Structures are given as structure tokens and as C-alpha cells.
Amino acid sequence: MEGAKSYRGGAANTAAMAEAGSLIAKKTLEIGEGVFIPSALELMTLYSDKQAGEISGLNDLWYWSSSQCSAYYAFLVHFTDGWTNNLGKSLDFQVRPVRKIPILH
């Protein structure tokens, strides 16, 4: 999908995916304002936060990112060991929509 190639911009990737007709991206955006599918870098940050005990609720599964590497492949992260790979988009894995919340001091 054109425009969903950012390694750090999950919100922009998700919008591009929805515009190109992705059902999962459209459903993600319907959840609410600011909700998106994390990019590859954002997903790795979530994995790191999970390993550090800073967040919970993410199972030890594969999760798709919104970062694609071609028309047929996208990046995903395994939440057991942080292994990252690119696999065919036709495969079934988990998607974890997120929302960024600004932290004000």
C-alpha cells in the first residue's frame, strides 16, 4: 500500500492503509481518535516496555506492524524474544491498535 512504509509513523501508515482499502486499518481507525496500528519501531518500543515490566496486556505472540516492506510483505515482531521479520500479508497474526497519550509534567 502506497504510503505505509514508515518505520516510525504508525498513525500515517494506518491512515494510508485505510485509504488503500485495508479492512483492519479501517476498523482500527473506527475505535477512536488517535488510535492506529504501530509502526515497526513503535512495536519494538512496546516490546521493550513489556520486557521492562512497564506495560502489560501484550501476549507472547507475533504482532503485525503497519510498516510494509513491499506490496506483499510487512514487518512483525514476536513478543517472546523481540525477533522481527517480514512475512506475507496473507498470513494471520495479531494486530494491537494503540493510542499515544501525551504525558505532561
N, C-alpha and C positions, 0 to 999 in steps of 0.2 A: 504494500500500500504506500503510495507516494506520500512522503512527509512523515512517516513513522519510523525514522531512522536515528533519532536522537538517543544517545546513551544516557542522557541525564534529564531529559524533559518529558516525563511521563504524561503530564497534562496535555501537552501539544501532540504527543504521539496518539493519545487516546482520542483526541478531537479529530485528528487526521484519519484514524481508523474508522471512526463513526461516520465521517463524511464519505469514506470509500465504501460504506455498507456493512461494516463489521457488526454483527449482532451483539457480541459480548461487549464491545465498546459502547454501543448504544444503550444497552442495559446498565452498564456502569455509570454512564452519564445521567441516567434516569434516577439513580439512587439519591442524588442531591448535589447541591452546589459545591464545587471544588473536589469532587470525587473523580479519581482517574486510576488507570492501571499503571503501576510503577514502571519506570524505565529499567534497563539493566543495572545501572549504577544505583538507582533508588532501591531496587530489590536487594542488591548486595548490602546496602546500608541497613535495610530491615533485617537481613540475615545476621549481620554483625551485631545489631542491637539485641536480637534474640539470643545470640551466643553470650552476650554480656549480661543477660538477665534483665535488660531494660524494658522489654516488651514481652507479651505472652499472646497466645491465641494463634500462633502460626505452627502448624504441624510439620513434622519431618517429611515433607513431600516435595515434589517438583512444583514450582510456580512459574507460570509464563510471565515474561516482562512484556512491555509494549514496544520494545526495541526490536525491529526486524533487521535481518542482515541481507535478505533478498525477498523476492516476491513469494517465495515458498518456505522460507526459514525465519525463525525468530529465536531470540535468546531466552533461556530459562535458567533458574537457579534451584539447586537441590538444598533444602533446608536442614539436611542432616550434616553435610560436610562443606557446604558452600560451593560445591562444584558447579561451574557454569558451562553451558553448552548451547549450541544452536541446533534445533531439530525442526522437522517438518511441521508446518502449521496444521496439518490434518490430524496430528496426534492429540489425544485427550490428556490434559494435565490441569491442575488447579490454576485459578486466577484469583488474586487477592486485591480487590479495589482498596484504595487508601484515600485519605484526605489530609492535606497539610494544614496544620493549625499553627499560626504564629505564636511564639512564646514571648510575651512582653515582660520586662523586668520592672 
